[in-house]
Amino acid sequence: MNDKATIQRTIRDQSDDLRALSLDIHAHPELNFEEHHAHDALTAFLEQRGFALERGAYGIETAFVARYGSCSPTIAVLCEYDALPEIGHACGHNLIAASGAAAGLGLKEALGDGEGTLLVLGTPAEEGGGGKIAMIERGAFEEVDAAFMVHPSPGNNAWPAIMALHELEVEFFGKNAHAAAYPWEGVNALDAFVLAYNGIAVLRQQLQPDTRVHGIVTDGGAKPNIIPDHTAADFYLRGRDNTRLATLKDRVLACFTGAAQATGCRLEHRWVGHPYYNMSTSDPIAEAYVANMQSLGTMLPAKGVGPTAGSTDMGNVSHVVPSIHPMFAIETEGGNHTPEFTAAVATTSAHESMLDAAIAMAMTAHDLFTDKDRLKRAHQEFVAQSSA
């Protein structure tokens, strides 16, 4: 296998094309499972550079597999490319897409015949759709020995505290009545929601700091002079790990159930899709990534240092194969999921930060291809954590 200088030179030589790819995806934001433009742009980009492409992989129209090499080990670098409603690429998935493509290009040049297999996986629908979970269920990671991706944020961290998450949809059903003339004949579904919301607000005082509950009202009634017979809401529940999340789900659901009983409303609730698992970062792989970033001039905090970093279906991947999901810092006036972040991820400085993260990711994969002992330690740690 060629050395890491080959990886760095290859990626930097492709900088202009990678920036054009990132800006193209940024200019065409698409919601989960609708990322046809991004899918086509990425697959064309990789195919033109020598990868064997499978479009619409695993029965998902906007997923893909780009393959190079043969035999084991098999290492996957992941691209994300869905956007958020109204605020576009406010989580920087255009940079994630470009970083996966960049790392793939660098590794392709460094990977010799018979030294292993490189996959660039296109994983749609991270923002709530759970695209990686569907790909796991359909066998996408069965041959993979390690999985990598990087993610833009306001700070650097190789061990981000990514929480488990499950989405909860609730509806209260009451009875309409004239709010001024005879309100006593109504059963107020809005009152039920307000009670539940206040119950959750009180519950927060007794929750651990590594749990989160937040939601929105999707139906609050039709008109002020009509007692609402229906309200609906959408909530995200998060916990440090899957066990903590399970406990939180019971406590929050009790708030909704109690509100229904108190107001005489009927409650319906639905847990949406498969839960996102917490991120279980592989220490041997993360340590190599930190060393490679340091070689490029960026120091990262130690394990256990840094704020909570939301949730992702990459957490589910980390429970089936040794994985890392480092955060790389970009200059921004606002955090992820804000309009300010949407603007920041299209800047030249963000592109340069992405290149460094992609180079470090590719170098780390190079370490696993060339250092079988490190890969073995990653698998031993993974097995030990899985059986704990």
N, C-alpha and C positions, 0 to 999 in steps of 0.2 A: 504494500500500500504506500502511496506517495505521502509526503509529510504534510503537516498542517499549513505550511506556507502555500501549498497548492490550493487548499480550501480558501484561505484568505484572498489570494490573488484572483481566483475564479469568481468569487462573490463580488469583490470590488470591481472587477472588470465588467460585471453585469449590472452595475449600480443603476445606470440610466434606464435600462430596460425594466429592472425591478421597480424603480420609482414610477415609471409609466404604468406598469401593471397595478401597483398600489393605488395610484390616482384614478385609474379607470374604474376600479372596484369602488373606490370612495365616491366617485361621481354617479354611480348607479346603485344606490342602496336598495337592498332587497330583503324582505322579511323571511322568517324561517321556512324552509322547504320551497321557497320561491326564488332561489338564488341562481337562476338560469344564466344570467349574464356573467356572473362571477365564475360559475362552473365552466362555461365555455371559454372564458378568457384564460383561466388557469390551465385547463387541459390543453388548449392550443399552445400556450407558452411552454409547457413541459414536453409536449410531444415534439415540438420543433427542436428541442434540445436533447432528443435521444431517448426519452423515457417511453416505455410501452404503456399505453393508456387503456384503462377500462372506464368508460363513461357510464353514468347512471348505475354505479356499483351497488351491489347488495339490494337491488330492487328499489333504490332511492334515487329519484331522477337527478338530484343535484349533488349526489356523492360521487367520488371518483377514486381510483387507485392508479397511481403512476409508479411503475416498477422498473428497477434496474439491478442487474446482478443476479446471482444464483447461489444456492446452498445457504447454510446457516453460518453465523447468526443472522436474524432478520431484525432490522431496526426501522421503526416508523417515525417520520416527522409529520406533524399534523398541521393542516390549514383550516382555519375558520374564516367565514366570509359573509355571514348574515348580519343584518343591521337592525336597528331599533325603530319602532314606530315614531314618526314625526321628526326625530332628531338624528336620523341616519346612522353613520358609523361612529357613534358616541362611545363605543367600547374599542375602537381601533382594530376591528377585524380585517380591515384592508391591510394593515401592517402585519397581522398574524398570517394572512394569506401569503403576502410577499415573503415573510420570514421563512415559512415552510418551503416555498419554492426556492428561495435563496440557499437554504441549508441543503436542499436536495441537489442543487447544481454543484455546490462545493464538494459534497460527498461523492457525487457521481464521478468527478474528476479524480478523486483520491482513492476510489475503490477499485482494486484490481480484480482480474478474473479469478473466480473461485474463492474470493475472500469474504463473501457474504451477500446479503440481499438488502437493498434499500427500497423502502416504500415511502412515497409521499401520498398521504391519505387526505382527501377532501372530505371534511366532516361538516355537513350543513346543520343549521338549526340549533345552535348552542343557546340562543337567547330564549329559552323556554320550550323549545321543541324536542330536546333530547336526542339530537341526531346521532351522537356517538353511542347512546344506549341502544338504539335500533341497530346500529352497525355491530355492536358487541353481540347482540342476540342473534345476528345473522352470520356470525363467524369471522368478522373482519380482523380480529386480533388473535385468532387461534394459532397462527404461525409466527406471531411477533414476540421477540425476546425483550424489547424495551421500546417505550414510546416517549416522544419529546414534543413539546411545543413551548413557545414563549408568548408573553402577553404584555402589551403596553400599559403603563400605569404612571402615577406621579412619582413612584419610587422603585428602587431595585430590591429584589428579594428572591432568593432561590428556594426558599421554603415558605411560600405564602400560606397564610391561615385561611384556607378555603373551606367553607362550611357545607354541611349537608343541607339539602333544601327539599321541601315538598310544597306544591301549590294546592290551595284549598279554595274551592268555590262554594259559596253558601247562598241560600235563598230563604227568605221568610214569607209565608203566605198568611194574610189576615182577611179583613173584610172591609170593603168600601163603605163610607157613610159621608154625609154632608158635614164638613168640619165645623160649621157655625150653627146649623139648625139642630142637628141631633148627633153629635159626636159619640154619645154613649152607645149608639148602635154599631159603631165601627170596632174593628180589631186592628190596631195600628202596627203594620209591619215595619214602619220606620222607627217607631219606638223600640221594637225588638232589636233592630240593628244598633241603635244608639246605646241601648243597655249592654249589648255584647261588646261594642267598641270600647265603652267605658270599663267594662269588666277586664278586657285585655290590657287597657291602660293601667289599671290597678295591678294586674298580674305582673306587669313588667318590673315592678318594685321587688318582686321575689324571684326573678329570673337571673340565672347566671349571666355574667357579662359576655360570654361567648355564645349567646342565643339572640335571635332577632325575630320579631313579628311585625309585619307591615302590610298594609292593604289599601284598597280603594273601593269606593261605592260605585257600582256599575248601574244600579237603578235605585233611585231614592224616592220614587213616587211620580205622579203625573202632574199634579197641580196643588197649590197650597190649600184650596178649599175642599179637597177630597182626602179623606182619611186613606192613606196608602194601603192597598191590599197586597202589595208585593214590593219587596226590596231585594237587592242582590249585591254581592260583594266578592272581590277576588283578593286573596291573601297569600303571601309567601311566609312560610315558617322555616327558620334556619337554626341549626345547632352545630356545635363544634364537631360532632361526629354523629354517626347514624343512631347510636344509643341515646344520646342527648336529644336528638330530633324526635325520636319516638315518644319520649316523655313529654316533650313540649306539645306534640300533636294532641295528646290526651287532654292536657290542661287547657289549651285554646279551644278545643271542641266543646269542653265543658262550659265555657263562657257563652257560646252560641246556644247550646242546649238549655242552659239556665235562663237565658233571655227569652227563648221561645216559651218556656213554661211560665215565666212571670207575666207575659203579655197575652197568652192564649193563642199565639201564632203556631203555625206548623213550620218546622225546619226541614229543609233538604240540604244535604251537603255532598260534595264530590271531591275526592282526592284526585288531582289531575295527573294523568300519566304516571311514569315511573319516577321515584324520587332521585334527585341528584345526590351522589355520595360525597362525603368529605374527601379532600385530596390527601392521599397517602404518599408523600414524596419519598423517593428512593434516595437515601443518604449517600451511598457510594456514587450515584450518578450526579446528584446535586453538588457534591464536593468537587467532582471533576469540572462541572460547569463553572463553579465559583473560581477555580484555579484558571480556567481558560478566560473568563472575563477579566481576571486580574492581569493576565498576560497581555490583554488589550488595553489596560490602563484603568479599569473600573473595579473598585472595591465594593463588595456586597456585604450586608450585615450577616451575622452569625445566625444559625438556626434558632428559632424561637423569638427573634427580634422583628418587630414590625406589626402593623395593624391588621385587623381582619380584612380579607380581600374578596368578600362575596362568595358566589357559588358558581360551579361549572360542571358540565357533564364529563369533563376531563377527569373529575374525581372518580367517576365510575370506571373509566379506563384504568386508573391507578389501582383499582381493586381486582383487576384481572391480569395486569402485566406491570412490571417495574416501570415507573414513569416519573417525569418531572414536568413542572409547569411554572418556570421562573417568570417573574414580572421584571420588565425592563423600563427604566425611567425615561420619560419624555418631558420636554418643557411644556407646561400647560397652566392655564389660569383657573382651571376647574378639574375636578376629578372625573372618573369614568361615569358615563351616562348623563353627561351634561352637554349643552351646545358648545361650550368652550372646548371640551375634549374633542368634539367632532371637528372643530377647526384645527386643533393642535395636531391631530394625527395626519393631516395633509401637508405639514410643514417640512421644509428641508431638514431641520434639526431632528425631527422625529424619524425621518427616513435614515439619517445617519445612525441614530440610536438603534433602530431596527437592524441595520447591517451588522453592527457589533454583536447584538444578541443572536442573530442568525449565524454569524461566524462562530461564536462560542458554542452554540447548539451543535453545529456541524463538527467542531473540534471535539466536543464531548462524545458524539457518536463515533468519531474516529478513535477515541480512547477505548470505547467498548469493542470496536472491531479489532483493535490491535492488542488490547490487554484483556485476555480471556479471564484472568483472575478477577478483575474489577466486575466484569459481567457476572461471574460466578457469585461474587459477594452480593451483588444486587439481587440475584435470584434467591440466595440463602436468606437475606433479610426479608424479601417479599414472602417467602414461604413461612418464615417465623411469624411475621405479622398477621398473615392470613389464618394461621392456626391458633393465634392468641385468643 
